[in-house]
Amino acid sequence: MNRPLSLGFIGGGINSAIGLTHKIASQMDGHFALTTGCFSRDKSLSKQTGQAWGLQDDAIYTNAATLLEEQHAQMDAVVILTPTPAHREIILACLEYGLPVISEKAMVASVTDAHDIAQRVADINGQLYVTYNYTGYPMVRELRERLRRGELGSIQHVMVEMPQEGFIRSRDDGSVAQPQEWRRVDGDIPTVSLDLGVHVHQLVEFLTDKRAEDVYAINSTFARVPNVVDTVNLISRYGDDMVCNYWYGKAALGYRNGLRIRIYGSEGSAEWLQMEPEYLRLADEHGNIRLIDRTAGDNTVANLPRYCRFKAGHPAGFIEAFANYYADIAASIRGEPTGYSLSCDTAVRGLEFLEKAQQSALTSAKVEILR
């Protein structure tokens, strides 16, 4: 085991939605150690976060530029956890110091910014990884390998959905909790697409290794957060005549996180649910149905030791999946890539797809995606 890589956080204070998850996942298997951070521009909040996570006061900052200036030589990588619209300048600053960057999805908020960052990464031969953490689930990786082996035959149809209820679920007094201010503003790409759409698009690419060729989308506002899109339905044709249906949003009562993937092929089908992550539901050409988990004898990925921190029957979950992804990033930074850590090129394709989807929704017309 190599020494832990030294990690700095920008954003991700204890009041954030995702900071603690990154903190736990990055250190779960000993690949990283959090050594410094600018967790918030609020001095009290940043200090409170750093102290709660075991940092000395001189390693806790309230200015990202100062952190980079004083700590860049001691860090092996920086994690960007600020709101998505603030990512561009911070990522570029980290790259100027030659630091590997681990960015929360969607990397940035626009295709223009994504192209600028991708060009800079290419110019300096830099390292930038985007956290599409759902690909860290062992059974998602198992499904990918089974598809590559042709177990379902030719892939014909994919249905992927990610319904949530955060913009519509009422409190006891009848009110609806308002999201962070930046989530109540839509830019060139609706914020719900930057939040959820990037995940479902990337999962389709990850599993099928196919690229979208066109898209037709419908945006809706169903919930009680005004002036923002909260639900997106779209259909897209992929290479080899594969068709994909997407549904994602934050106005689906009864769904905390209903991520579900269904894949239909010429010789079988498969289904995976994020709420039941240990299982794949498989059907063969005769319609016979079976459930498999990490112990399945014909698994090629999910039963590897790295995914079995404890014996089967004790389910792994979201943070373990995140930790699997962080382990892959660590391997890439050390020059031993596993093939699972995803770069800014993945983020660029996702943002391009979602920008075309937004064009389709605004024009009520199918939009071609040029390759």
C-alpha positions in Angstrom: 0.0 0.0 0.0 1.4 3.4 -1.0 1.3 6.3 1.4 -2.0 8.1 1.4 -2.2 10.9 -1.2 -2.5 14.4 0.4 -5.9 16.0 -0.4 -7.2 19.5 -0.2 -10.9 20.5 -0.3 -12.3 23.7 -1.8 -15.9 23.9 -0.7 -17.7 21.0 1.0 -18.3 22.6 4.5 -20.3 20.7 7.0 -23.4 22.6 5.9 -23.1 21.3 2.3 -25.0 18.4 0.8 -22.0 16.4 -0.3 -18.9 17.5 1.7 -19.0 14.8 4.4 -19.6 12.1 1.8 -16.5 13.1 -0.1 -14.5 13.3 3.2 -15.5 9.8 4.2 -15.3 8.2 0.8 -11.9 9.6 -0.1 -10.3 8.2 3.0 -12.3 5.0 3.5 -9.7 2.7 1.9 -6.6 4.7 2.9 -5.8 6.1 -0.5 -6.2 9.7 0.5 -5.7 11.8 3.6 -7.4 15.2 4.0 -4.7 17.7 5.0 -6.0 21.1 4.2 -9.2 22.9 3.1 -11.0 26.0 2.3 -14.4 24.6 3.2 -16.3 27.9 3.1 -15.7 31.7 2.6 -17.4 32.0 6.0 -14.5 32.0 8.5 -16.4 30.4 11.3 -17.9 27.7 9.1 -14.7 26.8 7.5 -12.9 26.6 10.8 -15.7 24.6 12.4 -15.5 22.1 9.5 -11.7 21.7 9.5 -11.6 21.2 13.2 -14.4 18.7 13.2 -12.4 16.8 10.5 -9.1 16.8 12.5 -7.2 19.7 10.8 -5.0 22.2 12.6 -6.0 25.8 12.3 -3.1 26.7 10.1 -4.4 24.2 7.5 -7.9 25.8 7.4 -8.5 28.6 4.9 -11.3 30.9 3.9 -9.7 32.0 0.5 -9.1 29.4 -2.2 -6.4 31.4 -3.8 -4.4 31.6 -0.6 -4.8 27.9 0.0 -3.4 27.1 -3.4 -0.5 29.6 -3.0 0.5 28.3 0.4 -0.3 24.5 0.1 0.1 23.5 -3.5 3.5 22.0 -3.0 2.1 19.8 -0.2 -1.0 18.5 -2.0 -1.3 15.6 -4.4 -4.8 16.6 -5.5 -7.6 19.1 -4.9 -11.3 18.3 -4.6 -13.7 21.0 -5.9 -17.0 21.0 -4.0 -18.3 24.5 -4.5 -21.6 25.2 -6.3 -21.2 24.2 -10.0 -21.3 27.8 -11.4 -18.2 28.6 -9.4 -16.1 25.7 -10.6 -14.5 27.2 -13.7 -12.0 29.7 -12.2 -11.1 27.4 -9.3 -10.4 24.5 -11.6 -8.2 26.6 -13.9 -6.3 28.0 -10.9 -5.6 24.4 -9.6 -4.4 23.4 -13.1 -2.0 26.4 -13.2 -0.3 24.9 -10.1 -0.1 21.5 -11.9 -2.4 19.9 -9.4 -4.6 16.9 -10.2 -8.2 18.1 -9.9 -11.2 16.0 -8.6 -14.4 17.9 -9.5 -17.9 17.3 -8.4 -20.1 16.8 -11.4 -21.2 18.5 -13.7 -17.6 20.0 -13.7 -18.9 23.3 -14.9 -22.3 24.9 -15.9 -21.8 25.4 -19.7 -20.4 23.8 -22.7 -18.1 26.8 -23.4 -16.5 26.6 -19.9 -16.2 22.8 -20.4 -14.3 23.3 -23.7 -12.0 25.9 -22.2 -11.1 23.6 -19.3 -10.6 20.5 -21.6 -8.3 22.6 -23.8 -6.3 23.7 -20.8 -6.0 20.1 -19.5 -4.8 19.0 -22.9 -2.3 21.9 -23.2 -0.5 21.1 -19.9 -1.2 17.3 -20.0 -3.0 17.8 -16.7 -5.2 15.5 -14.7 -8.9 16.2 -14.1 -11.4 13.7 -12.8 -15.2 14.2 -12.4 -17.1 12.3 -9.7 -19.7 10.2 -11.5 -20.0 8.1 -8.3 -22.8 5.8 -9.4 -20.4 4.0 -11.6 -18.7 2.8 -8.4 -21.4 0.4 -7.5 -20.1 -3.1 -8.0 -23.3 -4.4 -9.7 -23.2 -1.5 -12.1 -19.7 -2.5 -13.1 -20.8 -6.1 -13.2 -23.6 -5.2 -15.6 -21.2 -3.3 -17.8 -19.0 -6.4 -18.1 -21.9 -8.6 -18.9 -23.0 -6.2 -21.7 -19.5 -6.2 -23.1 -19.5 -10.0 -23.1 -22.7 -9.9 -25.2 -24.8 -11.6 -22.5 -27.9 -9.7 -23.6 -27.2 -9.8 -27.3 -27.5 -6.6 -29.3 -28.6 -3.7 -27.1 -31.8 -2.3 -28.5 -33.4 -0.1 -25.8 -32.4 1.6 -22.6 -34.6 3.2 -20.1 -33.0 5.2 -17.3 -34.8 7.3 -14.7 -33.8 9.4 -11.7 -36.9 10.7 -9.9 -36.6 12.7 -6.7 -39.0 14.7 -4.6 -36.9 17.5 -3.1 -38.7 20.3 -4.8 -42.3 19.1 -4.0 -42.3 17.2 -0.7 -44.1 19.2 2.0 -43.1 19.8 5.5 -45.6 19.3 8.3 -46.7 22.9 8.0 -47.4 22.5 4.3 -44.3 24.5 3.1 -41.7 23.1 0.7 -38.0 23.5 1.6 -36.2 25.8 -0.7 -33.0 24.6 -2.3 -29.7 26.5 -2.2 -29.9 29.8 -4.1 -27.8 28.7 -7.0 -30.1 25.8 -7.6 -33.0 28.2 -8.1 -31.5 29.7 -11.2 -31.3 28.1 -14.6 -28.6 29.0 -17.1 -27.9 27.7 -20.6 -28.5 24.2 -19.2 -31.2 23.8 -16.5 -29.7 23.2 -13.0 -31.7 20.0 -12.6 -29.8 18.7 -15.7 -26.5 19.7 -14.2 -27.5 17.9 -11.0 -29.2 14.7 -12.3 -29.0 14.7 -16.1 -25.3 14.4 -16.1 -25.5 11.2 -14.1 -28.0 9.4 -16.2 -26.4 10.4 -19.5 -23.0 9.2 -18.2 -24.4 5.9 -17.0 -25.8 5.1 -20.4 -22.4 5.8 -22.0 -20.6 3.9 -19.3 -22.8 0.8 -19.7 -23.3 0.7 -23.4 -20.2 2.4 -24.8 -22.5 4.1 -27.3 -22.9 7.8 -28.2 -26.1 9.8 -28.7 -26.9 10.9 -32.2 -30.0 13.0 -31.6 -32.3 14.1 -28.8 -35.9 15.3 -28.3 -36.7 16.7 -24.9 -39.6 18.2 -22.9 -38.9 20.4 -19.8 -41.5 20.8 -17.1 -42.1 22.7 -13.9 -44.4 20.7 -11.7 -43.2 21.6 -8.2 -43.4 24.7 -6.0 -39.9 26.1 -6.7 -40.7 28.8 -9.2 -39.0 29.7 -12.4 -36.8 26.6 -12.7 -37.2 23.4 -14.7 -37.7 20.5 -12.2 -38.5 17.6 -14.6 -37.0 16.5 -17.9 -38.3 13.8 -20.2 -36.3 13.0 -23.3 -35.7 10.4 -26.0 -32.5 9.9 -27.9 -31.2 7.6 -30.7 -27.7 6.2 -30.1 -25.3 4.4 -32.3 -26.4 1.0 -33.7 -30.0 2.1 -33.6 -30.2 1.8 -29.8 -33.0 4.0 -28.4 -32.8 5.5 -24.9 -35.6 7.0 -22.8 -34.6 9.4 -20.0 -36.7 10.7 -17.1 -35.2 12.7 -14.2 -36.4 15.4 -11.9 -37.2 16.6 -8.4 -41.0 16.7 -8.5 -41.8 13.0 -8.0 -43.5 12.4 -4.7 -42.5 9.2 -3.0 -39.0 9.0 -4.6 -36.0 9.9 -2.4 -33.6 8.8 -5.2 -35.3 6.5 -7.7 -32.3 5.9 -10.0 -33.2 2.9 -12.1 -31.6 1.4 -15.3 -33.4 -1.0 -17.6 -31.5 -2.5 -20.6 -33.2 -4.6 -23.2 -31.3 -6.6 -25.7 -32.0 -9.2 -28.5 -31.2 -12.0 -26.1 -32.2 -10.8 -22.7 -32.7 -7.8 -20.4 -31.3 -6.4 -17.1 -32.5 -4.0 -14.4 -30.6 -2.3 -11.6 -32.1 0.0 -8.9 -30.0 2.3 -6.7 -32.2 1.6 -3.7 -31.4 -2.1 -4.0 -27.8 -1.9 -5.2 -26.6 -5.4 -4.4 -28.8 -7.0 -7.1 -29.2 -7.3 -10.8 -32.5 -8.6 -12.2 -31.7 -10.6 -15.4 -34.0 -12.2 -18.0 -33.0 -14.5 -20.8 -34.4 -15.0 -24.3 -37.0 -17.5 -22.9 -38.3 -14.9 -20.4 -36.7 -16.7 -17.4 -36.0 -14.3 -14.6 -33.2 -14.5 -12.0 -31.7 -12.2 -9.4 -27.9 -12.2 -8.9 -25.8 -10.4 -6.2 -22.1 -10.0 -5.5 -21.8 -13.7 -4.7 -23.0 -15.0 -8.2 -20.6 -17.7 -9.4 -20.3 -16.3 -12.9 -19.6 -12.7 -11.8 -16.4 -11.3 -13.2 -16.2 -7.9 -11.4 -18.6 -7.6 -8.4 -17.1 -10.4 -6.3 -13.5 -9.0 -6.5 -11.9 -8.5 -3.0 -11.9 -4.7 -3.4 -15.7 -4.6 -3.5 -16.2 -7.0 -0.6 -15.2 -5.0 2.5 -17.4 -7.4 4.4 -19.1 -10.7 3.6 -22.2 -10.9 1.4 -25.5 -10.3 3.2 -24.2 -7.0 4.7 -25.0 -4.6 1.9 -22.6 -1.9 0.7 -24.1 1.4 -0.3 -23.7 4.9 -1.7 -20.6 5.9 0.3 -18.9 2.6 -0.5 -19.6 3.1 -4.2 -18.1 6.6 -3.8 -15.1 5.1 -2.1 -14.6 2.6 -5.0 -14.5 5.6 -7.4 -12.0 7.4 -5.2 -9.8 4.3 -5.3 -9.8 4.4 -9.1 -8.9 8.1 -9.1 -6.0 7.4 -6.7 -4.8 4.7 -9.0 -4.9 7.1 -11.9 -3.0 9.8 -10.1 -0.3 7.2 -9.2 0.0 6.2 -12.9 -1.9 2.9 -12.6 -5.3 3.6 -14.1 -8.1 1.1 -13.7 -10.2 2.3 -16.6 -12.9 3.5 -14.3 -11.9 7.1 -13.4 -13.6 9.5 -15.8 -12.0 12.6 -17.2 -13.2 16.0 -18.4 -13.9 14.5 -21.9 -16.8 12.6 -20.3 -18.1 15.8 -18.7 -17.8 17.7 -22.0 -19.9 15.1 -23.8 -22.5 15.1 -21.1 -22.8 18.9 -21.2 -23.0 19.0 -25.0 -25.8 16.4 -24.8 -27.7 18.4 -22.2 -27.3 21.7 -24.1 -28.8 20.0 -27.2 -31.6 18.7 -25.0 -32.3 22.2 -23.8 -32.3 23.5 -27.4 -34.9 20.7 -28.2 -37.1 21.6 -25.3 -37.1 25.3 -26.3 -37.9 24.6 -29.9 -40.1 21.6 -29.5 -38.0 19.8 -32.2 -35.5 17.0 -32.4 -31.9 18.2 -32.4 -29.1 16.3 -34.1 -25.9 15.7 -32.2 -22.9 16.0 -34.6 -19.9 13.8 -34.0 
